[in-house]
Amino acid sequence: MVSQFDALEAAARTQLGRIQQLSTDLDAIQVEHSDDDATVTVSVDGAARLVDLHLSEGISRMSPAEFERAVVHTAAAAARNALARRGTLIEEFNG
């Protein structure tokens, strides 16, 4: 009886450690993505929340529509990459 409890406790501690590691790994995700000419650079976290936005002087040559498109497309690419990393970590955890 005691050895069964010890085995159960050890398994629970192992699983808890795996969950804590997953949480740490998810919190550590940060993805940076730039558009083709590095005019717009976006950083997002593992939940695809905007962390940083860097704009180079090249934006002065863009129309408002080009600027909007560059920011939105760059942010979307960064978010996709971050969520893909998050998904990979979760799949590895579940596997």
Secondary structure, DSSP 8 states (H G I E B T S, - for coil): -HHHHHHHHHHHHHHHHHHHHHHHHHHT-EEEEE-TTSSEEEEEETT--EEEEEE-GGGGGS-HHHHHHHHHHHHHHHHHHHHHHHHHHHHHHH-
